Amino acid sequence: MSTFWIGTGWKMNKTVAETRRYVADLRARLPGEVSADYALFIIPPFTALAAAREAIGAAPVLLGAQNMHWAEAGAYTGEISAPMLEEFGIDLVELGHSERREYFAETDATINLKVKAALRHGFRPLLCVGDSAEERAAGASAAAVVRQVRLAFAGLAKGEINRCLVAYEPIWAIGEGGVPARPEEARCVHVAIHVALKELGAPSVPVLYGGSVNLDNAMALAGEPAIDGLFVGRAAWSAEGFASLISKVMAARKNIRSTPAEAMSAIG
């Protein structure tokens, strides 16, 4: 079984003190049998990265940042550069979230620059892609998402793309009023992304699902062979919730026998 990713992004939530308490609680609650078959991660706000790194210690939890600028330094007031993030010892960086695209005018071109900068500094980019409600209604979800993947990875060598992660996060499924994608609906888009990655020479890139993941649907989503991980929002904003979700996913994954590659070959 390939490595299954389970992580949570906190958006603009949690202070330094709250971060320390969360990580301590999570460490106490983590299932004892977490192994190399699972990659766990948290993505706090910038202000809490140092506290999170210290609190994680030797626990099997990766640390990510929510964004970064593509420049090494410069007149970009309020931005954070890759060299600044290196000091926190982060493992990955989330790029291209739909909220960044909507509220901060991020484009596929600037996301591409950020992916390249992250790779130069040894971070693992977590590329977020998603379709709008209008694209979903028009049956264009897969096409819209694959376009974002191709543009974000444009100009990268195969080996560079293979160092990345992709998170499919339907825009209509994100947030407090979001409706999660049905497992079969997510499957179709994930297979399309896997096919595109294979064409780019990077068939082993994990593709995670994010968008209203919770304790009720996590097992069904994790049971889809084309889904390589879950990127969780508010359901994992408490250590108890995150630990419970991890345990449920591990139970569901014990019954899986096929890999995403096998799932794709089965459909031709």
C-alpha positions, -999 to 999 in steps of 0.1 A, spaced: 0 0 0 14 34 -9 17 62 17 -16 79 26 -15 116 35 -37 131 62 -33 167 71 -51 199 82 -48 235 73 -58 260 100 -64 291 78 -64 323 99 -70 305 132 -50 296 164 -26 317 184 8 306 195 -6 293 229 -34 275 211 -10 259 188 12 246 216 -19 231 233 -32 215 201 1 198 192 6 185 228 -29 171 228 -24 156 193 8 139 203 -10 123 233 -39 111 211 -20 98 180 -27 61 173 3 41 184 4 21 152 11 52 129 38 40 105 55 48 73 23 40 55 9 74 66 22 109 63 6 133 88 9 171 86 -4 204 100 -4 238 84 -7 266 110 -5 303 103 29 319 99 29 333 135 26 299 150 52 280 129 80 283 155 58 271 183 45 243 162 80 231 152 91 231 188 60 213 200 61 186 173 95 175 184 101 139 173 64 132 167 56 118 132 39 150 120 51 172 92 49 210 93 37 232 65 32 269 58 1 283 42 17 304 15 49 321 4 62 346 -21 82 336 -51 109 362 -46 139 357 -23 135 392 -8 123 426 -19 97 454 -16 67 431 -10 52 444 22 35 418 43 48 388 23 69 359 35 98 345 15 112 310 13 144 319 31 123 332 60 104 299 61 136 278 61 143 290 96 113 272 109 123 239 94 90 234 74 85 204 53 59 216 28 41 247 17 5 251 6 1 270 -27 -28 281 -48 -57 277 -24 -89 289 -38 -92 316 -11 -58 329 -22 -69 329 -58 -103 347 -50 -93 372 -23 -57 379 -32 -58 377 -70 -34 348 -73 -31 335 -108 -19 303 -124 12 322 -135 22 334 -100 14 300 -85 38 285 -110 65 309 -98 58 299 -62 60 262 -70 94 267 -86 107 288 -56 95 262 -31 113 234 -49 145 255 -51 144 257 -13 137 220 -7 101 224 3 74 201 -9 47 221 -27 11 212 -19 -7 225 -49 -44 232 -44 -67 230 -74 -105 232 -76 -135 237 -98 -163 263 -93 -200 255 -90 -205 267 -125 -178 244 -139 -193 215 -120 -227 222 -134 -213 224 -169 -196 190 -165 -162 207 -168 -147 199 -134 -120 176 -146 -110 199 -175 -108 229 -152 -87 211 -126 -63 195 -150 -57 229 -166 -47 243 -132 -23 214 -126 -6 217 -160 -2 255 -156 12 252 -121 38 226 -131 47 243 -165 84 244 -171 92 218 -144 113 187 -150 97 153 -143 118 149 -111 106 183 -98 70 174 -103 75 141 -85 85 161 -54 50 178 -53 16 170 -38 -17 179 -53 -49 186 -33 -82 186 -52 -104 210 -33 -137 218 -50 -145 254 -44 -182 245 -38 -171 220 -11 -149 244 9 -160 264 40 -187 263 65 -215 260 40 -196 236 17 -211 203 5 -185 175 3 -180 158 -30 -195 123 -32 -168 96 -33 -176 87 -69 -176 123 -79 -142 129 -63 -129 97 -79 -136 109 -114 -116 141 -109 -88 123 -91 -84 98 -119 -82 127 -144 -55 144 -124 -36 111 -121 -38 107 -159 -25 142 -165 4 137 -140 13 105 -158 14 124 -191 37 149 -174 60 120 -164 50 121 -127 27 92 -121 36 88 -84 25 123 -72 0 119 -44 -34 135 -50 -53 144 -19 -90 153 -15 -101 183 5 -135 199 9 -158 194 39 -140 162 50 -154 150 83 -158 119 105 -189 108 85 -173 108 50 -136 102 57 -138 64 55 -156 64 22 -133 89 7 -102 71 20 -116 39 5 -113 53 -30 -81 39 -46 -75 70 -67 -75 92 -35 -40 93 -19 -49 114 11 -72 138 28 -67 175 34 -90 184 63 -104 217 75 -125 225 105 -131 188 114 -94 186 124 -91 220 141 -93 202 175 -67 176 183 -94 152 193 -111 156 160 -79 151 140 -69 121 160 -103 105 156 -103 111 119 -68 95 116 -80 64 134 -110 61 112 -90 64 80 -65 38 92 -93 14 98 -107 20 64 -73 17 46 -67 -18 61 -93 -31 36 -78 -16 5 -58 -38 -18 -55 -17 -50 -33 14 -56 -42 45 -76 -21 32 -105 -40 0 -105 -73 19 -103 -63 38 -134 -52 8 -154 -85 -8 -146 -103 19 -165 -78 19 -193 
